[in-house]
Amino acid sequence: MREHLGGTGGSAAPGRVADVRRRNLALVLGSIGPDARATRADIAAATGLTKASVSSLVAELLETELVEEVGVTRAGERGRPGVGLVLNGQQGALGAELNVDYLAVGIVDLQGALRFHEVAEAENRGRRPEDVVAELTGLARRCVAEAEAAGMRLVGGGLAVPGLVVPARGRIVTAPNLGWRDIDVSAALGELVPGAPFGVVLSNEANSAALAELWYGHGGSFGTYLFVSGEVGVGGGLVIGSELFAGPGGYAGEVGHVVVEPGGRRCSCGGRGCLETVAGQEAILAAAGITDGGRTTAARMSALQAALGRGDAEAMSAVERAGHYLGIAVVSAARLVDLSAVVLGGHFAVLRHWISPSLSSSLDGFAPGLVAPDAVAFSELGTTAALRGAAGASLRRALAAPYELLG
């Protein structure tokens, strides 16, 4: 079988031949999984490339160290055994999250495992951005050092923040719950994983968490869904056909600022009656009568769970109200973009037992049958979702362009 080089005949230009080889490298790499142990013959059958070409391409991929040989497997009962190929678990990326009340870093390897993870509680609202970023950089450096000591190579990374961002410029346009506006973090990104071949990219935390659900959580079974992230604020990410849909400006999915209570409380975005004002952490805690008192948000959330466990009427009412308005927002988004599934993360997942009844009642009451009970999933990724998604996006950039790692 001849490989198609494009064009209508004649000799292909050297540049075009190189482009085809690059595409074929990515094609071959895409047919190798974290534990499938595909042989060269398997890859040739899956891609339509000749066995000789596959062998040559695999040799280059082994040079990038993105894949490794894992022993002998048999493709069938007869014939010579083949050497299995898998994605190399010693290759990884850093994921970092900067949120209102905590900082988090972690290393995700090519096999999808979270190898290192550190979370630091921190009240970041109103702090100077440079101070917060410096603290996060310190966490990242410790995490990177641990990974390197374990023999890992980091190909890149990602930083997720709770706000609107311009990834190409490394700029946070606005992060209302942090009190930040027009913050340039481009220089700081490079300090998180110095020298990483695929760099470190800025992202919205809800979008990154939505992708983490696609790659490592419930989203893979849906393909198309709305992800709703419950933190101090409420974020959202749209995944359509297993691809993140961010819209022309990159700001699609802001479900936390869908108006669910016209004339309601003023929101951090400047509007009124947004979902965030009734279903964000601060809104639920305030409605439940759980005041600050010098406690961290995590401590207050623990107090809320304890109150719910006791059947406290005020706490139950606050969570039920949040579930009711969450349902309204989900139905509005589902009607607009033809969605039939939702994945809930952050405090919505933590409060699953108590918020589910009012959420289900709201979904059924406002749009019967639109979002079926088995199409409502609660994330199991916890506080790792955004950093997993940020790291995973970096890993996928490497898998799409393995030739960048060749000398």
C-alpha positions in Angstrom: 0.0 0.0 0.0 1.3 3.4 -0.9 0.9 6.4 1.4 -0.9 9.3 0.1 1.2 12.4 -0.1 -1.4 14.8 -1.5 -1.4 16.5 -4.8 -2.3 15.2 -8.3 1.0 13.7 -9.3 4.7 14.4 -9.8 7.3 14.7 -7.2 6.2 16.1 -3.8 8.1 19.1 -2.6 10.5 18.4 0.3 8.4 20.6 2.6 5.3 18.7 1.7 6.9 15.3 2.3 8.0 16.6 5.7 4.5 17.7 6.5 3.1 14.3 5.6 5.6 12.6 7.8 4.7 14.9 10.7 1.0 14.1 10.2 1.9 10.4 10.1 3.9 10.6 13.3 0.8 12.1 15.0 -1.4 9.5 13.4 0.7 6.6 14.6 1.0 8.1 18.1 -2.8 8.6 18.2 -3.2 4.8 17.8 -1.1 4.0 20.8 -2.9 4.1 24.2 -1.8 4.2 27.8 -2.1 0.4 28.3 -3.3 -1.2 25.0 0.1 -2.5 24.1 -0.4 -2.0 20.3 2.1 -3.8 18.1 3.6 -2.3 15.0 1.3 -4.6 13.0 -1.7 -3.4 14.9 -0.8 0.2 14.2 -0.3 -0.5 10.5 -3.7 -2.1 10.3 -5.4 0.7 12.2 -3.7 3.6 10.2 -3.5 2.1 6.7 0.3 2.8 6.6 2.7 0.2 5.4 4.5 -1.9 8.1 7.9 -0.5 6.9 6.6 3.1 7.4 5.2 2.3 10.8 8.4 0.8 11.9 10.3 3.9 10.8 7.8 6.2 12.5 7.8 4.2 15.7 11.6 4.5 15.8 11.2 8.2 15.8 8.5 8.2 18.4 10.7 6.1 20.7 13.3 8.8 20.3 10.8 11.4 21.6 10.3 9.1 24.6 6.5 9.7 24.4 6.1 6.0 23.9 7.9 2.9 25.3 8.2 -0.8 24.5 6.7 -2.9 27.1 7.5 -6.5 26.3 6.1 -9.2 24.1 2.5 -9.8 23.1 1.0 -12.0 20.5 -1.3 -10.5 17.9 -2.8 -13.9 17.2 -2.2 -17.6 17.9 0.4 -17.9 15.1 3.3 -16.0 13.7 6.1 -14.1 15.3 5.3 -12.2 18.5 5.3 -8.4 18.4 6.7 -5.9 20.9 4.0 -3.9 22.6 3.9 -0.1 22.6 2.3 2.2 25.2 2.4 5.8 26.1 5.3 6.5 28.5 4.2 7.1 32.1 7.4 8.9 32.8 6.3 11.8 30.5 4.0 14.3 32.1 2.8 17.9 32.5 2.2 20.2 35.3 -1.4 21.4 36.1 -1.9 24.4 38.4 -5.0 26.1 39.7 -5.2 29.5 41.2 -8.6 29.9 42.9 -10.2 32.3 45.4 -9.6 30.3 48.5 -6.8 27.8 47.5 -3.8 27.1 45.3 -3.2 23.7 43.8 -0.6 22.0 41.7 -0.2 18.5 40.3 1.6 16.3 37.7 -0.4 14.2 35.3 1.4 11.6 33.3 0.7 10.4 29.8 -1.2 7.4 31.2 -3.6 9.8 32.9 -2.4 9.2 36.5 -2.1 12.1 38.9 1.4 11.5 40.2 2.0 14.4 42.5 -0.5 16.8 44.1 -0.4 19.6 46.6 -3.1 22.0 47.8 -2.6 25.1 49.9 -5.5 26.9 51.5 -5.1 30.7 50.8 -7.5 33.6 50.9 -6.5 35.2 47.6 -9.4 37.6 47.2 -8.0 41.1 47.1 -4.4 40.1 47.4 -1.8 41.5 45.0 -1.7 39.2 41.9 2.1 39.1 42.0 2.1 37.8 45.5 -0.4 35.1 44.7 1.5 34.0 41.6 4.8 33.9 43.5 3.2 31.6 46.1 1.8 29.4 43.4 5.2 29.3 41.6 6.8 28.1 44.9 4.3 25.2 45.0 4.9 24.4 41.4 8.7 24.3 41.8 8.4 21.8 44.6 6.1 19.6 42.6 8.4 19.8 39.5 11.4 18.9 41.6 9.6 15.8 43.0 8.7 14.7 39.5 12.2 15.2 38.2 13.6 13.3 41.1 11.3 10.4 40.2 12.8 10.4 36.7 9.9 12.2 34.9 10.2 14.6 32.1 7.6 17.4 31.9 6.7 18.5 28.4 4.5 21.5 29.4 1.9 22.7 31.7 -1.3 24.7 32.2 -2.6 27.3 34.7 -6.3 27.5 35.4 -7.9 30.6 36.9 -11.5 31.5 37.8 -12.0 34.2 35.2 -12.0 35.3 31.6 -8.6 34.9 30.0 -6.8 35.4 26.7 -4.5 32.3 26.5 -2.4 33.5 23.6 -1.4 36.6 25.5 -1.2 35.1 29.0 -3.7 37.7 30.2 -6.5 37.5 32.8 -9.1 39.8 31.5 -11.2 39.8 34.6 -11.5 37.5 37.7 -14.4 39.2 39.6 -14.2 36.9 42.7 -10.5 37.6 43.1 -11.0 41.4 42.5 -8.5 41.2 39.5 -8.8 42.9 36.2 -6.4 43.0 33.2 -3.6 41.1 34.8 -0.6 39.9 32.6 0.8 36.6 33.9 2.7 35.7 30.7 6.1 36.0 32.3 5.0 33.9 35.3 3.8 31.1 33.2 7.3 30.3 31.9 8.5 30.1 35.5 6.1 27.2 36.4 7.9 24.7 34.2 11.1 26.3 32.9 12.2 25.1 29.6 9.2 23.0 28.8 9.0 22.3 25.1 5.3 22.9 24.9 5.2 25.8 27.3 2.6 26.6 29.9 -0.9 27.9 28.8 -3.4 29.9 30.7 -7.0 28.7 30.8 -10.4 29.3 32.5 -10.8 26.8 35.4 -14.3 25.7 34.5 -13.2 25.0 30.9 -10.2 23.0 32.1 -12.4 21.1 34.5 -14.9 20.4 31.8 -12.1 18.8 29.7 -10.8 16.8 32.6 -14.3 15.3 32.9 -14.1 14.4 29.2 -10.7 12.7 29.5 -10.7 11.3 33.0 -14.3 11.4 34.3 -18.0 11.1 33.3 -17.9 13.3 30.2 -16.4 10.6 28.0 -19.7 8.7 28.2 -21.8 11.7 27.2 -19.6 13.4 24.5 -21.9 16.5 24.7 -22.6 18.1 28.0 -22.6 21.2 30.2 -20.1 21.1 33.1 -21.0 23.3 36.0 -18.2 24.1 38.5 -19.3 25.2 42.0 -16.7 27.2 43.9 -16.9 30.6 45.6 -18.3 31.5 42.2 -20.0 29.3 39.7 -18.3 28.5 36.4 -19.3 26.5 33.4 -17.8 24.8 30.4 -19.5 23.5 27.2 -18.3 20.3 25.6 -20.0 19.5 22.2 -19.0 16.4 20.2 -16.1 15.7 22.6 -14.6 19.2 21.9 -14.6 22.2 24.2 -16.8 25.0 22.8 -15.5 28.3 24.0 -17.2 30.6 21.5 -15.6 33.2 19.2 -14.3 35.2 22.1 -13.4 32.3 24.3 -16.1 33.1 26.9 -18.9 30.7 26.2 -20.3 28.6 29.0 -20.5 31.3 31.7 -23.5 29.6 33.3 -22.8 31.2 36.7 -23.9 34.5 35.2 -27.2 33.2 33.7 -29.9 35.3 35.3 -32.2 33.0 37.3 -33.8 35.4 39.7 -34.6 38.7 38.0 -34.3 41.6 40.5 -32.2 39.4 42.8 -29.0 40.2 44.5 -26.1 42.1 42.9 -23.5 39.8 41.5 -19.7 40.2 41.3 -20.0 40.6 37.6 -22.1 43.7 38.0 -25.4 42.1 37.1 -28.3 41.0 39.3 -29.9 37.7 40.0 -27.1 35.5 38.5 -27.0 31.8 39.4 -23.8 32.6 41.4 -25.8 34.8 43.8 -27.9 31.9 44.9 -25.8 28.8 44.3 -22.2 29.9 44.8 -20.5 28.8 48.0 -20.8 32.2 49.6 -24.4 32.5 48.8 -25.3 29.0 50.2 -23.2 29.6 53.4 -24.8 32.9 54.0 -28.3 31.6 53.5 -27.5 28.7 55.8 -26.4 31.1 58.5 -22.8 29.9 58.5 -20.8 33.0 59.0 -17.1 33.6 58.5 -15.9 34.0 62.1 -12.3 33.8 60.9 -12.8 30.3 59.4 -11.6 29.3 56.0 -14.1 28.5 53.2 -13.2 24.8 53.6 -14.0 24.9 57.3 -17.3 26.6 56.7 -18.2 24.1 54.0 -17.5 21.3 56.5 -19.8 23.1 59.0 -22.5 23.2 56.3 -22.2 19.5 55.7 -22.4 18.8 59.4 -25.5 21.0 59.7 -27.1 19.2 56.7 -26.3 15.9 58.4 -28.2 17.0 61.4 -31.1 18.0 59.3 -30.8 21.7 60.2 -33.7 23.5 58.6 -31.8 26.6 57.6 -29.0 24.7 55.9 -31.5 22.4 54.2 -33.4 25.3 52.8 -30.3 27.1 51.5 -29.2 24.0 49.6 -32.6 23.2 48.3 -32.9 26.8 47.0 -29.5 26.5 45.3 -30.6 23.2 43.6 -33.8 24.8 42.4 -32.0 27.7 40.7 -29.3 25.5 39.4 -32.0 23.5 37.6 -33.3 26.7 36.0 -29.8 27.6 34.7 -29.1 24.1 33.4 -32.5 24.0 31.5 -31.8 27.4 30.0 -28.4 26.4 28.7 -29.7 23.0 27.5 -32.5 24.6 25.5 -30.2 27.1 23.9 -27.5 24.8 22.7 -29.3 21.4 22.5 -27.7 19.7 25.5 -29.1 16.7 27.2 -26.5 16.0 29.9 -24.8 17.8 32.7 -21.8 17.1 34.9 -21.6 18.9 38.3 -18.4 19.6 40.1 -17.0 21.5 43.0 -19.4 22.0 46.0 -22.3 20.7 43.9 -20.6 17.3 43.9 -19.8 17.6 47.6 -23.5 18.4 48.4 -24.8 15.8 46.0 -27.0 14.0 48.6 -28.8 17.1 49.7 -29.0 19.1 46.4 -30.1 16.3 44.1 -33.9 16.3 45.1 -34.5 20.0 44.4 -32.3 19.9 41.3 -34.2 16.9 39.9 -37.5 18.5 40.7 -36.4 21.7 39.0 -35.2 19.9 35.9 -38.4 17.9 35.6 -40.7 20.8 36.4 -39.2 23.3 33.9 -38.3 20.9 31.1 -39.7 17.4 31.5 -37.5 14.8 29.8 -34.9 17.2 28.5 -32.2 16.1 31.0 -32.9 12.6 32.1 -31.9 11.4 35.6 -29.1 9.2 34.2 -27.8 12.2 32.3 -27.0 14.1 35.5 -23.6 13.2 36.8 -21.6 14.4 39.8 -17.8 14.7 39.3 -15.5 12.4 41.2 -12.4 14.5 40.5 -12.8 16.8 43.4 -10.4 19.7 43.6 -8.1 18.1 41.0 -10.5 18.6 38.1 -9.1 22.0 36.8 -5.5 21.1 37.2 -6.0 17.7 35.5 -7.6 19.5 32.6 -4.9 22.1 32.4 -2.2 19.4 32.4 -4.1 17.2 30.1 -4.4 19.9 27.5 -0.7 20.3 27.5 -0.2 16.5 27.1 -2.5 16.5 24.1 -0.5 19.3 22.5 2.5 17.1 22.7 0.7 14.1 21.3 -0.5 16.2 18.4 3.0 17.4 17.5 5.5 14.8 18.6 8.0 16.0 15.9 8.6 19.1 18.1 10.6 16.8 20.5 12.9 15.5 17.7 16.3 17.1 17.4 
